[in-house]
Amino acid sequence: MKSILIVDDEESLLSIIADYLTMWGEDFRLMTATNGKKAIEIMESAPSIDLMITDLKMPVMSGEELIRYMEERHPATPVIVMSGHTDPITVEKINRNKPYRYIEKPFLFEDLGHMVRGLI
């Protein structure tokens, strides 16, 4: 069973994404966090994370800080970065990093589902 960690400060979006991925038909172990600090706490207590989906703009610890953590500690773990407030340089940097993908908010959940399937 593949483990997916979804990180976003909008709890309603966390719930919708988790519900969608559950309906997608795959057998995923889904975990959610409302900021980067909580995400790191989950990763330190979980056996492994196969994919992380994260927002960039969050309180306590931003997605940018979480991505730096992932690059240092879990460089092979794929990450989908979702944001509605990203400049072209940041998008290019995210897409250049092989296990990373960028999806702009608002997005079609089907597009997110295809990205997830392509990464795990």
N, C-alpha and C positions, 0 to 999 in steps of 0.2 A: 504494500500500500504506500503510495506516494504522499509525502507531507508537504502542505502548502501553508505558508504564513502570509496572511493578508494584513497590511498595516495602513491605517488611515484614521484621521481624527474624526471623520464623519461616521458615527456608529451605524447610521441607517445604510450607508453605502457598504460598509463591512458586511452587514447582514444580507444585503441584496447580492453582493458578489459571492458570498458563501452559499446562499441558496441556489444561485445560478450554477455554480460549479458542481453542486450536489446533483442538480437536475441534468447536468451535461451527460451524466451516465457513467462517469468514472468513479472509482472507489478511492477518494482522496481523504486523507486525514487533514482537516482544516483547522487552523488556529488563527486567532485574530488578536491584534494589538492596536491601541489608539495612539501610539507614538513610538518613536525609535527606541527609547529606553525600555519600554515594556517588551518590544520585539526582541531586544538583546536578552532580557531576562528569560523569555520563552526559549530562545535558541540555546542559552546556557543550560537549561534544564531538559530540553528535548534531545532525544538521541541523534536526530539529524533532520535537516530541512532540505527538501528536494527543490523547492522553488519559493521565492519570496516575491510578493506583489506589494509595492509600496508607493505611497504618495510622497511628494517632496515637501510640501508646506504643512508642518505639524508643530504643535507646541511641545515643550519639554525637550525633545530631541528631534531634529528635523530629518527628513529623508536624505538630505545631502550628507549629514553626519552618519546616518545608518549605512549609506552606500560606502562611505570611507571605511567603516567597520567591516563591512562585507568584503571589500577589496583586500583588507589586511588579514582577516581571520578565516574567511570562507570564499576565496577567489574563484573556485570552480562552481559555486552555487549560482544557478541562473536567477536573475532578478528582472521583473517587469516593473518599470517605473511609470506611474500614471500621474499626470498633472495637467492642470489647465493654465498654469502660470509659468511656462518655461520658455526661455529664450533659445533661438536657433543654435547657439554655440553649445549650450548644455545638452540639447537634444542630440547634436552630432557627437558629443563626447560619450553620451550614454550608448548610442547605437554603435560606436566604434569598439566598445568593450564587448567582446564576443558573447559572454553569457548574459548580456543585458539587452533589454528591449524597451522601447518607449511607446506609450499609448497616450494620446491626448484626451483629456476629459472635455466634454462628455464623450463617451465612446459607446459603441455597440457591444453588448455583452457577448455576442457571437464572435466578434473580432478578438475580444479578450480570451474567450474559450479556445480559439484557434491558436493564439499565441501560447497559451498554457500547454496545449497538446504538442506544439512544436518544440517546447523546451524540456518537457519531462517524459 
